[in-house]
C-alpha cells in the first residue's frame, strides 16, 4: 500500500508526531509512505517525497510540520480532478491521509471522496473548532503553551500590584482556546467572539478584582472584535495600568504536548487500520474522550460552541 500525506491549512503541533508514528507502523507492515510538499498545490505540481522512519523520527517532538502546508484553493481549478488523478497515478498512490482544519475537512475531503480517492481526514487545528469531534490535533499543545505566559503573568501580578493583565490567544473567529486557558488559569474574566459582553460590566469586574487581589487577569480570543483596542479602552474606563500579552503565532508553533502526542499515536494507528480495512472515506475523531474512526464524511454536525457554563462561571464567580 502506498499512502500520501497532505497537510492543508494552518499547521499545528502534533503533525510531525503522526508522521513519525505512521511511517514506523506502515514500514513495519511493508507499506510505503509519501508526503506532499506544499499541501494540495504540492500534489498537483508533483512535489511528492518519500517518508521514512529514519527521516521522521527526529521530528516526532518538533512543532510545525516537516511537510509544508498551503491554503491555495487549487482544487477549484477547472482541471484539478484530472491533475490530481494524474499525479496520484504517476506516483502509484493508493490513498491519502489529509491533515486539515474546518475548511479543509468540509471542502477537500468531500471532493476527494466524490472523485473516488480513498482518504482519511485528521482534524488538525489549534482552534478546536471542528464539528463532529471533541478535540483536534494541536489544541492541547496550544493550551499548554499559553500557561507559560499565564504563570509569568501571575508571578509578576502577585509581586507588583495595581495592574490589569490581558492575555490574548489565537483561535481565529472562535473562543475555544481562550476559554480553556482562562478556565485552567483561574482568570478573572474571559472574552470570546461567540458571546457578547458589556463594557461597564467588564470595567467594574476588573476593577473589583484588582481591589481584591492586587491584579486582574483577562483572557481573550483574538477573534473578539474589540481586541486590538481593548487595552487602551480598559485603561480609559478604569484608570488602572493595563498590560497586554499577545501569544500570536508562537502559540501555533508550540511544542507538541503529551496530550497531542497521545492523540497523534491514535490518529496514526486508526488511519493505518482504516486504510488496510479498505475504508473509502473516514475521519479520526474524539468522542466521549476516546479517539475512534468515523466512517464517511464528517458532515451534518451542528457547529460547536465554547462551553457556556464555563464561560458563565469564569465571568460570574465571586472570587
Ligand atoms: O490555524 C488556525 C490559526 O492559527 C488561527 O488560530 C489563526 O487565527 C489563524 O490560523 C492565523 O492564520 P495565518 O497563519 O494565516 O495568519
Boltz pocket constraint, residues with backbone or C-beta under 6 A from the ligand:
constraints:
  - pocket:
      binder: B
      contacts: [[A, 9], [A, 10], [A, 11], [A, 101], [A, 125], [A, 126], [A, 127], [A, 170], [A, 171], [A, 172], [A, 173], [A, 222], [A, 252]]
      max_distance: 6.0
